[in-house]
Amino acid sequence: MTAEDRGPRTAPATPAVDAGVGVPEPREGEVWTVGAVILDGHGRAFAQRRGPDRSLFPDCWDVVGGHVEPGESLMEALVREVAEETGWRVRRVRRLLGVSTWTGDDGVTRHEADYLVDVDGDLAAPALEWSKHSAYGWFGPGDLPRLKENRRPGEYLVHDLVARALGLAPPAA
């Protein structure tokens, strides 16, 4: 198959980034992840349930996101992860919801930057990575307690991010 047979190759579009949106600058040797809270037109946030066989946070609800690859900026990773995990395209980065540092069950300390984003695509039909995720849902204010499923008290990052994106919690400090 030739390149012409595959069609034009295009790089992911660079999304608009609203004024004042912070983008942390990772330091050498740090492991970073990014997350995207995506809202629909009904004031609900998208989350997906991690598969039961995942090494980190098995069978827990999660926002779209993942690790920043070597040589990749946080914005590049955000755009890539949203496309890989949902098939949607990040159109606009509206707000930095927070930066956190956490250590997974694997003992690796990660820094995470989470953003509120707008996407293009069919919100009724995400193209989930079914080998990694077992379900998805849209979570409004009344659904937030479900985001705490299978998490220990105090480990409510996803719940807190969605609450912040929905305007139900104060902005991150």
C-alpha positions as CSV (number, residue, x, y, z in Angstrom):
1,M,0.0,0.0,0.0
2,T,1.3,3.4,-0.9
3,A,1.0,6.6,1.1
4,E,-1.6,7.8,-1.5
5,D,-3.7,4.6,-0.8
6,R,-3.9,5.5,2.9
7,G,-5.0,9.0,2.2
8,P,-3.4,12.3,3.4
9,R,-1.5,12.1,6.6
10,T,-2.3,15.0,9.0
11,A,-0.8,15.8,12.3
12,P,-3.3,16.4,15.1
13,A,-4.6,19.9,15.0
14,T,-3.3,22.3,17.7
15,P,-6.2,23.3,19.8
16,A,-7.0,26.8,20.9
17,V,-5.8,27.5,24.4
18,D,-7.7,30.1,26.4
19,A,-5.8,33.1,27.8
20,G,-4.4,32.4,31.3
21,V,-4.4,28.6,31.0
22,G,-1.3,27.4,32.8
23,V,0.9,24.7,31.2
24,P,3.5,23.4,33.7
25,E,7.0,22.9,32.5
26,P,8.2,19.3,33.4
27,R,11.7,19.0,34.9
28,E,14.2,16.5,33.7
29,G,13.4,13.0,35.1
30,E,9.9,13.7,36.2
31,V,7.0,11.5,35.0
32,W,4.0,13.4,33.9
33,T,0.4,12.5,32.9
34,V,-2.4,14.7,31.5
35,G,-6.1,14.4,31.9
36,A,-9.1,15.9,30.1
37,V,-12.5,16.6,31.5
38,I,-14.9,16.7,28.6
39,L,-18.4,18.2,29.1
40,D,-21.4,17.6,26.9
41,G,-24.2,20.1,26.2
42,H,-26.2,18.9,29.2
43,G,-23.6,19.8,31.9
44,R,-22.3,16.3,32.3
45,A,-18.7,15.1,32.3
46,F,-17.4,12.1,30.4
47,A,-15.6,9.3,32.4
48,Q,-14.6,5.8,31.5
49,R,-14.2,2.8,33.7
50,R,-10.7,1.3,33.6
51,G,-10.6,-2.4,33.0
52,P,-10.3,-4.9,35.9
53,D,-7.0,-6.1,34.7
54,R,-5.3,-2.7,34.6
55,S,-2.2,-2.4,36.7
56,L,-3.1,1.1,38.0
57,F,-6.5,1.9,39.4
58,P,-8.3,-1.3,38.1
59,D,-12.1,-1.1,37.8
60,C,-12.1,2.6,38.7
61,W,-13.6,5.6,36.9
62,D,-11.2,7.8,35.2
63,V,-11.0,10.9,33.0
64,V,-9.5,10.7,29.5
65,G,-5.7,10.9,29.6
66,G,-2.4,9.2,30.1
67,H,1.3,9.5,30.2
68,V,3.3,12.2,28.4
69,E,5.8,10.5,26.1
70,P,9.5,11.4,25.9
71,G,9.9,14.6,23.8
72,E,6.2,15.4,23.9
73,S,4.7,18.5,25.4
74,L,1.8,18.4,27.8
75,M,-0.6,19.8,25.1
76,E,0.6,17.3,22.5
77,A,0.0,14.5,25.0
78,L,-3.4,15.9,25.8
79,V,-4.5,16.0,22.2
80,R,-3.0,12.5,21.5
81,E,-4.6,10.9,24.5
82,V,-8.1,12.3,23.8
83,A,-7.9,11.1,20.2
84,E,-6.6,7.6,21.2
85,E,-9.1,7.0,24.0
86,T,-12.2,8.5,22.4
87,G,-11.7,9.3,18.7
88,W,-12.6,12.9,19.5
89,R,-10.4,15.9,18.6
90,V,-9.5,18.6,21.2
91,R,-10.8,21.9,19.8
92,R,-10.2,24.1,22.8
93,V,-8.4,24.0,26.2
94,R,-10.6,26.1,28.5
95,R,-9.0,25.8,31.9
96,L,-6.3,24.1,34.0
97,L,-8.3,22.3,36.6
98,G,-5.3,21.5,38.7
99,V,-1.9,19.9,39.0
100,S,-1.3,17.1,41.4
101,T,1.4,14.7,42.4
102,W,0.6,11.1,43.2
103,T,2.3,7.7,43.6
104,G,0.6,4.7,42.0
105,D,0.5,1.2,43.3
106,D,3.6,0.6,41.1
107,G,5.6,3.0,43.4
108,V,6.2,5.6,40.6
109,T,5.6,9.2,41.5
110,R,3.7,11.1,38.7
111,H,2.8,14.7,38.2
112,E,-0.6,15.3,36.6
113,A,-2.0,18.3,34.8
114,D,-5.8,18.1,34.3
115,Y,-7.7,20.4,31.9
116,L,-11.2,21.2,31.0
117,V,-11.5,20.8,27.2
118,D,-14.0,21.1,24.3
119,V,-13.9,18.4,21.7
120,D,-15.2,17.8,18.2
121,G,-16.7,14.4,17.4
122,D,-19.8,12.4,18.1
123,L,-20.2,12.6,21.9
124,A,-22.8,9.8,21.7
125,A,-20.3,7.3,20.2
126,P,-16.9,7.5,21.7
127,A,-14.3,5.1,20.2
128,L,-13.2,3.6,23.4
129,E,-10.1,1.4,23.7
130,W,-12.2,-1.6,24.9
131,S,-9.0,-3.5,25.7
132,K,-8.3,-0.9,28.4
133,H,-11.8,0.3,29.4
134,S,-14.9,-1.6,30.3
135,A,-17.6,1.2,30.3
136,Y,-18.2,4.9,29.9
137,G,-20.7,7.3,31.2
138,W,-21.7,10.9,31.4
139,F,-21.8,12.3,35.0
140,G,-23.9,15.2,36.2
141,P,-24.0,16.6,39.7
142,G,-26.3,13.8,40.9
143,D,-23.9,11.1,39.6
144,L,-20.7,12.3,41.2
145,P,-20.8,9.7,44.1
146,R,-20.3,6.9,41.5
147,L,-16.9,8.4,40.6
148,K,-15.7,7.3,44.0
149,E,-16.4,3.6,43.3
150,N,-13.5,1.3,44.2
151,R,-11.4,4.1,45.6
152,R,-10.2,4.5,49.2
153,P,-11.3,7.6,51.2
154,G,-9.2,10.5,50.2
155,E,-8.4,9.1,46.8
156,Y,-11.1,11.0,44.9
157,L,-9.0,12.8,42.3
158,V,-11.4,12.0,39.4
159,H,-14.5,12.9,41.5
160,D,-12.9,16.2,42.6
161,L,-11.8,17.1,39.0
162,V,-15.3,16.5,37.7
163,A,-16.9,18.5,40.6
164,R,-14.5,21.4,39.8
165,A,-15.3,21.3,36.1
166,L,-19.0,21.3,36.9
167,G,-18.5,24.3,39.2
168,L,-19.5,22.3,42.3
169,A,-16.1,22.6,44.0
170,P,-13.7,25.5,44.4
171,P,-10.8,26.0,41.9
172,A,-7.6,24.2,42.8
173,A,-5.2,26.3,44.9
